[in-house]
Structure formats: structure tokens, C-alpha cells
């Protein structure tokens, strides 16, 4: 007699968990212009808060940018690129 109640409870619990699960967040569009606030930072090693915010937002896109544009690859892999990643508090991209 417990079996039908247990099955109904399990189904209700699964439905509740699906409702409470956070929806998937769409990835940001990969637009190199989003890195514009970091132009000076990659030359000086001192990023602004806006630069750090854009780097966090564009982080999934960085490897693609570096593959498509050798200039971006050189800037990111420079000593100042490493400083910017450290100051902004995100891991240096490994691609």
C-alpha cells in the first residue's frame, strides 16, 4: 500500500525540483568590441572595474578571440595580460 504513495511522492518531488532549478543563462554574444574598456589595461596592467566586468562577461569568448586575432593573443599572453587577469580575479585562459 505504501508503494503507490511513495511513487507519487517521488514524482511530486522531482517536479518540485525541476520547478526550483535555475533556468539556463544564455551565453553572452561574442563581440570583440566588448573588450574596448580593456584597451589601456592590457598596455598598463591596471584594469578598471568596467574592464574586469567585461572580461568576466566575455570570458567564454576569449579563446575564440585569441584564435582569430594574433594581436589579441599577443596582448592577452603579455605580462600585462597576466596582471589584468590576476587583478580582475579570474583564471588566465588556457586555450
N, C-alpha and C positions, 0 to 999 in steps of 0.2 A: 504494500500500500504506500510505502514511502517513495518508491521508485518514481511514480508519476509526479509527485511533488518535488522531488529532487531534480528531475529533468526540467520541470517548469521553472524552478528556481535558477538552475544553471543557464537556461535560455534568457530569463529576465536579467540576470547578472551580466551576461555577455552583451545584451542590448544596451544596458546602462553604461557599460564600459565603452562601447562604441560611441554613444552619445557624448560622453565626457571627454573622449580623446580630442586632443587639439587638432584642428584641421591643418593639413599640409600647407606650408607657406610657399608661395611661388618664388622661384629664384629671381633675383633682380636681373634686369636686362643688361647684357654685357655691352657697355658703351664706353669706349676709351676716354671720351670727354669727361666722364665721371671722375677721372684721375686728375683733372686740371688743378684742384686745390693742392695737390701734392707736387706740382712742378718745382717750386722753390725748395721744398723739403728734401727732395731727392738730391739737390745740389748742396744743401747745408747740413742735412741730417737732423733738422729741427722741425718736425711736423706740427701743424696747427691741429686743433681739435676737429675742425672740419675735414682736414686731410685724413685723420685717423678714422673718422666716421665713414668717409668714402671708401677707404681701404677695406674696412670691415664689410661694408656693403658689397664691394666689388671683389672680395677675396676669392669667391668661386671662379671668377673670370681671369684672375691674374696669370695663370699658366697659359691660357689661350692668347692673352695679350703678348706674353713673352715669346711664344712660338711664332706669332705673326709679325712681330716688330722687333728686330735686333736691338734697336735703340732702347726700347723698354727693358729688354733682357739685361742690357749693359747697365742701365740705371738701377734696376732692382738688385742686381748682383754686385753693385759697388759697395764700398764700406759704408757710405751714407744710406744706402738701401737697407743694409742690415741694422743701422741705427734707427731708422724710421720704424722698422718692424718692431724693434725692441721697445722704443718709446711708446708706440701705439698699443703694445701688449698683445700682439698676435704672432703666431709662429711664422717663421720665414718660409715662403713657399718652396716646396721641393718637387720640381717637375723636370 
